[in-house]
């Protein structure tokens, strides 16, 4: 008697994984992944830098505003050398915004 199971061909065979790798496609894919990873790092770094600048601006401006808000019942504000102090503050603000 003939074993019918040995006559049935299901259409598959075996091969090593390396026989089917498209190395050019894999290289392109890996390059794209690295490019995107690099862009994400740049965005993260940029966001961190801007966050630090905002923090620095806040720390520079808030003491001025807090000082101006003191003693609101008094109508006159005495601020000797205010032009010089204001110029220094503006210069520092520009430096922070420019990332210096």
C-alpha angles and dihedrals in degrees: 000000000000118000104236093198092069092055096055113099113197093184101246134114137173130258140164118269091241091064091069105038117118097209094182091055091046091051091051091048092049090049091052091048091051092048092051091046090052091050091050091052090050091051091048091049091047092049091049092049093050091046089054091048091052090049091050092048090050091051090049099047103035096067089053093050092044090052092049091050094056118106097007091178090071113087099201125066116203111203114163115201091009093152091057093044092047091050090051090050092048091049091051091047090053091049092052093047090048091049097245 
